[in-house]
Amino acid sequence: MLGGVETGIAALVVFFLPVLIALLRGHDNTFAIFLTNLLLGWTGIGWIIALIWSFTAIRRRVRA
């Protein structure tokens, strides 16, 4: 069974999952997703919005 510290860390990872996904995908709005998740994620609806936003299309920069 997980102890208190391990459970807390696991909960934080799950809570900030949208931010982690945005970082891994190189999303242009990672900081805005972080703020949405931080300020509204506790509502559940805000967390879902941040999660969906983290999966939205990202613009690839074209090399000239």
C-alpha positions, 0 to 999 in steps of 0.5 A: 500500500502507498503511504501518505507521501507517495499518495500525495505525489501521485495525486499531484502528478495526476492533477498536473497531467494536462501540463505534463502533456502540454510540455511533452508535446511542445504546446505553444500555450503551456503556461496558459494551460498551467495557469488554467490547471492551477487556478481552475483545475480543482473544479473538475471542469477546469481540469477537463478543459486544461486536459482537452486544451493540452491535446489540441493541435500545435503549430509546427514551425517551418524552417526557412 
